[in-house]
Amino acid sequence: MRRAGWLLWTVLVVPGVAGAHGRIYSYVDGAGVRHFTDVPDDSRYRLFHLHPGDRTESGQAYDPRLLARASRYDPIIERAAASAQVAPALLRAVIVVESGFNSRAVSRTGAIGLMQLMPATAQRFGVTDPYDPRQNVHGGAHYLKYLMDRFGQNLRLALAAYNAGEDAVARNGGHIPPYEETQAYVPKVLRIYRILLAQARAS
């Protein structure tokens, strides 16, 4: 049986939305099913959190309700990852940081959807409706694959290019551009990616 992926989400919970302390706990059972609660009644539940002031790259506050329903996108993520030959955990990490699983997210610069595709990037990778989760994730996955290939499988540079643009990385001699946003973005995605990989190994 193919598992939907192993995940112990790093989440930001808005105070008052979940539980007395505004926290959500999660674990993945032996069948690969995610469980969420604000009242942990099992020793397997763990809490991970982002800082309360954190926002997605789209500029919006993290919505715990969207994160708690993130598993509905598992089939889309798994298929897109297989098609583009990238790790499903990497796609999930990018989505957490980019949109917090808000498929309707739009940034101030015009990036759209789960993986925050710019219109030109969406068109380039065959996305006709960037609000459609299947198209958006498929396009974003193939863009990540392209960036990995362009930058010699260097994940840090690929992520920097995803955030700042591939030309910005090229102009900086193959280094992460000295932009505050990009300097924060790369380690944030990598941190979540490592959490997801650790959960996969633990399962």
BAVEX-768167 format. One record per residue (C-alpha): residue number from 1; x negated, y negated, z. Coordinates in nm, 3 decimals. Each point is the difference from the previous one (the first is absolute). Layout:
BEGIN
@seq: NUM c1: X c2: Y c3: Z
...
This chain:
BEGIN
@seq: 1 c1: 0.000 c2: 0.000 c3: 0.000
@seq: 2 c1: -0.137 c2: -0.341 c3: -0.096
@seq: 3 c1: -0.002 c2: -0.234 c3: 0.294
@seq: 4 c1: 0.124 c2: -0.353 c3: -0.045
@seq: 5 c1: -0.321 c2: -0.133 c3: 0.152
@seq: 6 c1: -0.121 c2: -0.041 c3: 0.356
@seq: 7 c1: 0.045 c2: -0.339 c3: 0.156
@seq: 8 c1: -0.013 c2: -0.167 c3: 0.340
@seq: 9 c1: 0.091 c2: -0.353 c3: -0.092
@seq: 10 c1: -0.177 c2: -0.309 c3: 0.112
@seq: 11 c1: 0.301 c2: -0.222 c3: 0.058
@seq: 12 c1: 0.089 c2: -0.344 c3: 0.116
@seq: 13 c1: 0.329 c2: -0.007 c3: 0.186
@seq: 14 c1: 0.185 c2: -0.326 c3: 0.043
@seq: 15 c1: 0.084 c2: -0.048 c3: 0.371
@seq: 16 c1: 0.357 c2: 0.092 c3: 0.077
@seq: 17 c1: 0.054 c2: 0.213 c3: -0.310
@seq: 18 c1: -0.116 c2: 0.333 c3: 0.139
@seq: 19 c1: 0.014 c2: 0.087 c3: 0.366
@seq: 20 c1: -0.056 c2: -0.219 c3: 0.302
@seq: 21 c1: -0.356 c2: -0.076 c3: -0.101
@seq: 22 c1: 0.057 c2: -0.014 c3: -0.376
@seq: 23 c1: -0.203 c2: 0.312 c3: -0.080
@seq: 24 c1: 0.043 c2: 0.288 c3: -0.237
@seq: 25 c1: -0.170 c2: 0.335 c3: 0.050
@seq: 26 c1: -0.056 c2: 0.264 c3: -0.265
@seq: 27 c1: -0.133 c2: 0.348 c3: -0.062
@seq: 28 c1: -0.005 c2: 0.250 c3: -0.285
@seq: 29 c1: 0.118 c2: 0.353 c3: 0.075
@seq: 30 c1: -0.141 c2: 0.325 c3: -0.137
@seq: 31 c1: 0.228 c2: -0.018 c3: -0.306
@seq: 32 c1: -0.131 c2: -0.343 c3: -0.097
@seq: 33 c1: 0.315 c2: -0.182 c3: 0.114
@seq: 34 c1: -0.043 c2: -0.340 c3: 0.162
@seq: 35 c1: 0.185 c2: -0.086 c3: 0.319
@seq: 36 c1: 0.050 c2: -0.352 c3: 0.136
@seq: 37 c1: 0.142 c2: -0.117 c3: 0.330
@seq: 38 c1: -0.006 c2: -0.291 c3: 0.241
@seq: 39 c1: 0.038 c2: 0.242 c3: 0.293
@seq: 40 c1: -0.272 c2: 0.268 c3: -0.033
@seq: 41 c1: 0.116 c2: 0.330 c3: 0.147
@seq: 42 c1: -0.277 c2: 0.218 c3: -0.141
@seq: 43 c1: -0.371 c2: -0.003 c3: 0.082
@seq: 44 c1: -0.083 c2: -0.008 c3: -0.370
@seq: 45 c1: 0.131 c2: -0.355 c3: -0.042
@seq: 46 c1: -0.269 c2: -0.266 c3: -0.034
@seq: 47 c1: 0.013 c2: -0.378 c3: -0.022
@seq: 48 c1: -0.204 c2: -0.198 c3: -0.247
@seq: 49 c1: 0.050 c2: -0.369 c3: -0.049
@seq: 50 c1: -0.111 c2: -0.297 c3: -0.198
@seq: 51 c1: -0.051 c2: -0.333 c3: 0.169
@seq: 52 c1: 0.332 c2: -0.181 c3: 0.058
@seq: 53 c1: -0.096 c2: -0.284 c3: -0.234
@seq: 54 c1: -0.090 c2: 0.227 c3: -0.290
@seq: 55 c1: 0.181 c2: -0.040 c3: -0.327
@seq: 56 c1: 0.001 c2: 0.196 c3: -0.320
@seq: 57 c1: -0.188 c2: -0.132 c3: -0.301
@seq: 58 c1: 0.338 c2: -0.109 c3: -0.132
@seq: 59 c1: 0.008 c2: -0.246 c3: 0.291
@seq: 60 c1: 0.283 c2: 0.162 c3: 0.194
@seq: 61 c1: 0.008 c2: 0.135 c3: 0.354
@seq: 62 c1: -0.007 c2: 0.378 c3: 0.032
@seq: 63 c1: 0.350 c2: 0.146 c3: 0.033
@seq: 64 c1: -0.002 c2: 0.316 c3: 0.216
@seq: 65 c1: 0.326 c2: 0.115 c3: -0.157
@seq: 66 c1: -0.164 c2: 0.013 c3: -0.342
@seq: 67 c1: -0.303 c2: 0.182 c3: 0.139
@seq: 68 c1: 0.223 c2: 0.250 c3: 0.177
@seq: 69 c1: 0.169 c2: 0.084 c3: -0.330
@seq: 70 c1: -0.323 c2: 0.019 c3: -0.196
@seq: 71 c1: 0.023 c2: 0.377 c3: -0.046
@seq: 72 c1: 0.270 c2: -0.049 c3: -0.263
@seq: 73 c1: -0.280 c2: -0.105 c3: -0.235
@seq: 74 c1: -0.205 c2: 0.315 c3: 0.059
@seq: 75 c1: 0.101 c2: 0.175 c3: -0.326
@seq: 76 c1: -0.079 c2: -0.315 c3: -0.200
@seq: 77 c1: -0.338 c2: -0.044 c3: 0.169
@seq: 78 c1: -0.097 c2: 0.364 c3: -0.039
@seq: 79 c1: 0.088 c2: 0.005 c3: -0.371
@seq: 80 c1: -0.174 c2: -0.331 c3: -0.071
@seq: 81 c1: -0.311 c2: 0.112 c3: 0.189
@seq: 82 c1: -0.016 c2: 0.326 c3: -0.194
@seq: 83 c1: 0.054 c2: -0.179 c3: -0.331
@seq: 84 c1: -0.273 c2: -0.257 c3: 0.065
@seq: 85 c1: -0.230 c2: 0.240 c3: 0.187
@seq: 86 c1: -0.026 c2: -0.217 c3: 0.310
@seq: 87 c1: 0.060 c2: 0.096 c3: 0.362
@seq: 88 c1: 0.361 c2: -0.031 c3: 0.119
@seq: 89 c1: -0.131 c2: -0.137 c3: 0.330
@seq: 90 c1: -0.173 c2: -0.280 c3: -0.188
@seq: 91 c1: 0.324 c2: -0.100 c3: -0.172
@seq: 92 c1: 0.181 c2: 0.002 c3: 0.333
@seq: 93 c1: -0.269 c2: -0.215 c3: 0.161
@seq: 94 c1: 0.018 c2: -0.254 c3: -0.282
@seq: 95 c1: 0.380 c2: -0.010 c3: 0.022
@seq: 96 c1: -0.009 c2: -0.055 c3: 0.377
@seq: 97 c1: -0.234 c2: -0.296 c3: -0.041
@seq: 98 c1: 0.152 c2: -0.143 c3: -0.317
@seq: 99 c1: 0.372 c2: 0.014 c3: 0.075
@seq: 100 c1: 0.067 c2: 0.198 c3: 0.318
@seq: 101 c1: 0.223 c2: 0.224 c3: -0.218
@seq: 102 c1: 0.221 c2: -0.290 c3: -0.105
@seq: 103 c1: 0.084 c2: 0.078 c3: -0.364
@seq: 104 c1: 0.150 c2: -0.349 c3: -0.044
@seq: 105 c1: -0.305 c2: -0.188 c3: 0.128
@seq: 106 c1: -0.123 c2: -0.293 c3: -0.209
@seq: 107 c1: -0.314 c2: -0.192 c3: 0.088
@seq: 108 c1: -0.054 c2: -0.372 c3: -0.045
@seq: 109 c1: -0.221 c2: 0.081 c3: -0.300
@seq: 110 c1: 0.268 c2: 0.212 c3: -0.167
@seq: 111 c1: -0.116 c2: 0.352 c3: 0.091
@seq: 112 c1: 0.297 c2: 0.236 c3: 0.020
@seq: 113 c1: 0.114 c2: 0.316 c3: 0.170
@seq: 114 c1: -0.152 c2: 0.277 c3: 0.208
@seq: 115 c1: -0.352 c2: -0.033 c3: -0.138
@seq: 116 c1: 0.029 c2: -0.373 c3: -0.076
@seq: 117 c1: -0.067 c2: 0.012 c3: -0.371
@seq: 118 c1: -0.060 c2: -0.325 c3: -0.183
@seq: 119 c1: 0.218 c2: -0.026 c3: -0.313
@seq: 120 c1: -0.299 c2: 0.032 c3: -0.235
@seq: 121 c1: -0.125 c2: 0.310 c3: 0.185
@seq: 122 c1: 0.347 c2: 0.152 c3: -0.004
@seq: 123 c1: 0.025 c2: -0.052 c3: -0.376
@seq: 124 c1: -0.350 c2: 0.134 c3: -0.053
@seq: 125 c1: 0.090 c2: 0.329 c3: 0.169
@seq: 126 c1: 0.341 c2: 0.045 c3: -0.158
@seq: 127 c1: 0.217 c2: -0.127 c3: 0.286
@seq: 128 c1: 0.317 c2: -0.156 c3: -0.140
@seq: 129 c1: 0.174 c2: -0.044 c3: 0.337
@seq: 130 c1: -0.249 c2: -0.069 c3: 0.283
@seq: 131 c1: 0.282 c2: 0.013 c3: 0.256
@seq: 132 c1: 0.060 c2: 0.364 c3: -0.088
@seq: 133 c1: -0.202 c2: 0.201 c3: 0.257
@seq: 134 c1: -0.083 c2: 0.282 c3: -0.241
@seq: 135 c1: -0.134 c2: -0.232 c3: -0.269
@seq: 136 c1: -0.176 c2: -0.227 c3: 0.248
@seq: 137 c1: -0.187 c2: 0.276 c3: 0.181
@seq: 138 c1: -0.084 c2: 0.178 c3: -0.325
@seq: 139 c1: -0.143 c2: -0.322 c3: -0.144
@seq: 140 c1: -0.188 c2: -0.084 c3: 0.318
@seq: 141 c1: -0.146 c2: 0.349 c3: 0.023
@seq: 142 c1: -0.131 c2: -0.014 c3: -0.356
@seq: 143 c1: -0.140 c2: -0.348 c3: 0.059
@seq: 144 c1: -0.187 c2: 0.127 c3: 0.306
@seq: 145 c1: -0.135 c2: 0.291 c3: -0.205
@seq: 146 c1: -0.116 c2: -0.243 c3: -0.269
@seq: 147 c1: -0.175 c2: -0.215 c3: 0.261
@seq: 148 c1: -0.167 c2: 0.303 c3: 0.159
@seq: 149 c1: -0.135 c2: 0.101 c3: -0.341
@seq: 150 c1: -0.111 c2: -0.352 c3: -0.087
@seq: 151 c1: -0.190 c2: -0.044 c3: 0.326
@seq: 152 c1: -0.172 c2: 0.335 c3: 0.010
@seq: 153 c1: 0.238 c2: 0.169 c3: 0.248
@seq: 154 c1: -0.088 c2: -0.264 c3: 0.260
@seq: 155 c1: 0.321 c2: -0.020 c3: 0.202
@seq: 156 c1: -0.093 c2: -0.325 c3: 0.173
@seq: 157 c1: -0.055 c2: -0.175 c3: -0.332
@seq: 158 c1: 0.313 c2: 0.151 c3: -0.151
@seq: 159 c1: 0.207 c2: -0.132 c3: 0.289
@seq: 160 c1: -0.169 c2: -0.339 c3: -0.020
@seq: 161 c1: 0.087 c2: -0.011 c3: -0.371
@seq: 162 c1: 0.359 c2: 0.103 c3: 0.074
@seq: 163 c1: 0.028 c2: -0.299 c3: 0.232
@seq: 164 c1: -0.212 c2: -0.266 c3: -0.168
@seq: 165 c1: -0.009 c2: 0.119 c3: -0.360
@seq: 166 c1: -0.255 c2: 0.210 c3: -0.180
@seq: 167 c1: -0.166 c2: -0.302 c3: -0.160
@seq: 168 c1: -0.060 c2: -0.153 c3: 0.345
@seq: 169 c1: -0.192 c2: 0.311 c3: 0.104
@seq: 170 c1: -0.195 c2: 0.002 c3: -0.325
@seq: 171 c1: -0.089 c2: -0.369 c3: 0.041
@seq: 172 c1: -0.140 c2: 0.077 c3: 0.344
@seq: 173 c1: -0.250 c2: 0.248 c3: -0.133
@seq: 174 c1: 0.200 c2: 0.304 c3: 0.101
@seq: 175 c1: 0.050 c2: -0.118 c3: 0.357
@seq: 176 c1: 0.315 c2: -0.077 c3: 0.196
@seq: 177 c1: 0.086 c2: -0.363 c3: -0.079
@seq: 178 c1: -0.055 c2: -0.245 c3: 0.288
@seq: 179 c1: 0.370 c2: -0.076 c3: 0.033
@seq: 180 c1: 0.140 c2: 0.013 c3: 0.353
@seq: 181 c1: 0.310 c2: 0.187 c3: -0.114
@seq: 182 c1: -0.198 c2: 0.266 c3: -0.189
@seq: 183 c1: -0.257 c2: 0.036 c3: 0.277
@seq: 184 c1: 0.286 c2: 0.083 c3: 0.239
@seq: 185 c1: 0.199 c2: 0.207 c3: -0.249
@seq: 186 c1: -0.260 c2: 0.265 c3: -0.080
@seq: 187 c1: -0.070 c2: 0.116 c3: 0.358
@seq: 188 c1: 0.369 c2: -0.015 c3: 0.086
@seq: 189 c1: 0.094 c2: 0.240 c3: -0.280
@seq: 190 c1: -0.297 c2: 0.224 c3: 0.078
@seq: 191 c1: 0.091 c2: 0.016 c3: 0.369
@seq: 192 c1: 0.354 c2: 0.114 c3: -0.076
@seq: 193 c1: -0.128 c2: 0.240 c3: -0.266
@seq: 194 c1: -0.234 c2: 0.163 c3: 0.252
@seq: 195 c1: 0.282 c2: 0.035 c3: 0.253
@seq: 196 c1: 0.209 c2: 0.179 c3: -0.260
@seq: 197 c1: -0.286 c2: 0.229 c3: -0.100
@seq: 198 c1: -0.067 c2: 0.082 c3: 0.366
@seq: 199 c1: 0.364 c2: 0.092 c3: 0.045
@seq: 200 c1: -0.016 c2: 0.224 c3: -0.305
@seq: 201 c1: -0.300 c2: 0.185 c3: 0.144
@seq: 202 c1: 0.166 c2: 0.028 c3: 0.342
@seq: 203 c1: 0.312 c2: 0.152 c3: -0.154
